[in-house]
Amino acid sequence: MIRSVVRGTGAALPRRIMKNADFEGMVETSDEWIAQRTGIRQRHIAGDDETTASLGEAAARAALANAGLTPADIDLVVLATSTPNNTFPATAVDIQNRLGMHHGFAFDLQAVCSGFVYAVATADLYIRGGLAKRVLVIGSETFSRILDWSDRSTCVLFGDGAGAVVVEAGEGTGAIADRGVLAASLRSDGTHKDKLFVDGGPSTTGTVGHLRMEGREVFKHAVGMITDVIEATFAQAGITADDLDWFVPHQANKRIIDASAKKLGIAEQKVVVTVDLHGNTSAASVPLALSVAVADGRIKKGDLVLLEAMGGGFTWGAVLVRW
Ligand SMILES: CC(C)(COP(=O)(O)OP(=O)(O)OC[C@H]1O[C@@H](n2cnc3c(N)ncnc32)[C@H](O)[C@@H]1OP(=O)(O)O)[C@@H](O)C(=O)NCCC(=O)NCCS
């Protein structure tokens, strides 16, 4: 059977680093409050010349180099983002063009912080369905552009960045020992749409809008939703938490990550945490964390890796991959 195998990873971060202490003159907050409640110590913020497309392109080029491939080898670009360069065309098409690709196809996928997990599951279906052989799956965001910089309850939480993977068709036997995407579980529930949303858009206000969030409400639902979808993924694959080598969760809040891992019985040393360095980069957070753990040698060929995310909508999901 066809399996969608990860061949390379890459990342790109804006030049400017903003530390927690840099907020102290802007809103009533402190380094201590932010670090204690979220685990975040710093985030990268895009400059005027850095966009979702430029960061996405840089992450894509890094993933291609890591895979030993060129844009000519790719036939589909899927970009997970909620902060596109323009309302349309899709920023994925812009990235396709920046890569010099005039073949294949490209589209954006919008599932907020769950975007990358949805995009990996989507790429897997395109590959297994025979519509693509090699897919660039990118998560790229410039949330700094939709933050209300006077709202201390949200502006300290998010950052900008991009991560990418190259996924290609490979041969498998259908067994859990196969390399590639082994199981996926996706969910959404719009009854929660007012708990985390942007208060503008082309069809309503005609403006871009700002991110609004009931942080406590999001927190309350997060752990239960995350653990449900992961348990569904474990059941699909016939594995338990003990079989995992690495857990790469969405990087929103260290307390949510710790509570989810604890509830699932995933050992602390198997959890990849980068929220301290990047803040919440929405659809970019999982591929950024992945590329850090691949680059530093933690995630190796043959490892069983669980990706998970939860975000606005609400949307949530998990993907199990044998590296
Ligand atoms: C946002 C979050 C860190 C707040 O932490 P919390 O422990 O729930 O804090 P609360 O919301 O209960 O707020 C406690 C107090 O801190 C204040 N506060 C909020 N932001 C603050 C900040 N940056 N600095 C200092 N105080 C702050 C609140 O105003 C509140 O004050 P009050 O009690 O006088 O009203 C937490 O709710 C959270 O992480 N939620 C999930 C958010 C998330 O991950 N979203 C993305 C999902 S993809």
The ligand as a Tripos MOL2 file, in Angstrom:
@<TRIPOS>MOLECULE
LIG
   48    50     1     0     0
SMALL
NO_CHARGES

@<TRIPOS>ATOM
      1 C1         -4.5140   33.1970   28.5360 C.3       1 LIG1
      2 C2         -4.0800   32.4330   29.7590 C.3       1 LIG1
      3 C3         -2.5630   32.3160   29.7930 C.3       1 LIG1
      4 C4         -4.5100   33.1740   31.0010 C.3       1 LIG1
      5 O1         -4.1160   32.4650   32.1430 O.3       1 LIG1
      6 P1         -5.1530   32.2060   33.3160 P.3       1 LIG1
      7 O2         -4.4050   31.5640   34.3970 O.co2     1 LIG1
      8 O3         -6.3210   31.4790   32.7170 O.co2     1 LIG1
      9 O4         -5.5230   33.6600   33.7070 O.3       1 LIG1
     10 P2         -6.9560   34.3190   33.7320 P.3       1 LIG1
     11 O5         -7.4910   34.4370   32.3430 O.co2     1 LIG1
     12 O6         -7.7480   33.5820   34.7400 O.co2     1 LIG1
     13 O7         -6.5800   35.7470   34.2330 O.3       1 LIG1
     14 C5         -6.0550   35.9560   35.5360 C.3       1 LIG1
     15 C6         -5.7680   37.4340   35.6620 C.3       1 LIG1
     16 O8         -4.5920   37.7430   34.9040 O.3       1 LIG1
     17 C7         -4.8440   38.9020   34.1030 C.3       1 LIG1
     18 N1         -4.0210   38.8630   32.9120 N.ar      1 LIG1
     19 C8         -4.3580   38.4530   31.6680 C.ar      1 LIG1
     20 N2         -3.3070   38.6130   30.8510 N.ar      1 LIG1
     21 C9         -2.2960   39.1180   31.5840 C.ar      1 LIG1
     22 C10        -0.9720   39.4870   31.2970 C.ar      1 LIG1
     23 N3         -0.4230   39.3630   30.0710 N.pl3     1 LIG1
     24 N4         -0.2080   39.9720   32.2930 N.ar      1 LIG1
     25 C11        -0.6920   40.0920   33.5310 C.ar      1 LIG1
     26 N5         -1.9640   39.7790   33.8770 N.ar      1 LIG1
     27 C12        -2.7490   39.2890   32.9000 C.ar      1 LIG1
     28 C13        -6.3240   38.8330   33.8160 C.3       1 LIG1
     29 O9         -6.8030   40.1100   33.4760 O.3       1 LIG1
     30 C14        -6.8710   38.3300   35.1300 C.3       1 LIG1
     31 O10        -6.9880   39.4210   35.9870 O.3       1 LIG1
     32 P3         -8.3030   39.5620   36.9150 P.3       1 LIG1
     33 O11        -8.3110   38.3230   37.7410 O.co2     1 LIG1
     34 O12        -8.0250   40.8200   37.6210 O.co2     1 LIG1
     35 O13        -9.4450   39.6040   35.9300 O.co2     1 LIG1
     36 C15        -4.7230   31.0290   29.7930 C.3       1 LIG1
     37 O14        -6.0900   31.1380   30.0060 O.3       1 LIG1
     38 C16        -4.4890   30.2790   28.5350 C.2       1 LIG1
     39 O15        -3.3680   29.9570   28.2010 O.2       1 LIG1
     40 N6         -5.5460   29.9210   27.8180 N.am      1 LIG1
     41 C17        -5.4430   29.1880   26.6070 C.3       1 LIG1
     42 C18        -5.0360   30.1250   25.5380 C.3       1 LIG1
     43 C19        -4.5390   29.4010   24.3550 C.2       1 LIG1
     44 O16        -3.7310   28.5340   24.4500 O.2       1 LIG1
     45 N7         -5.0470   29.8140   23.2060 N.am      1 LIG1
     46 C20        -4.6300   29.3460   21.9690 C.3       1 LIG1
     47 C21        -5.2220   28.0310   21.6900 C.3       1 LIG1
     48 S1         -4.7870   27.6330   20.0790 S.3       1 LIG1
@<TRIPOS>BOND
     1     1     2 1
     2     2     3 1
     3     2     4 1
     4     2    36 1
     5     4     5 1
     6     5     6 1
     7     6     7 2
     8     6     8 1
     9     6     9 1
    10     9    10 1
    11    10    11 2
    12    10    12 1
    13    10    13 1
    14    13    14 1
    15    14    15 1
    16    15    16 1
    17    15    30 1
    18    16    17 1
    19    17    18 1
    20    17    28 1
    21    18    19 ar
    22    18    27 ar
    23    19    20 ar
    24    20    21 ar
    25    21    22 ar
    26    21    27 ar
    27    22    23 1
    28    22    24 ar
    29    24    25 ar
    30    25    26 ar
    31    26    27 ar
    32    28    29 1
    33    28    30 1
    34    30    31 1
    35    31    32 1
    36    32    33 2
    37    32    34 1
    38    32    35 1
    39    36    37 1
    40    36    38 1
    41    38    39 2
    42    38    40 1
    43    40    41 1
    44    41    42 1
    45    42    43 1
    46    43    44 2
    47    43    45 1
    48    45    46 1
    49    46    47 1
    50    47    48 1
@<TRIPOS>SUBSTRUCTURE
     1 LIG1         1 GROUP 0 **** ****
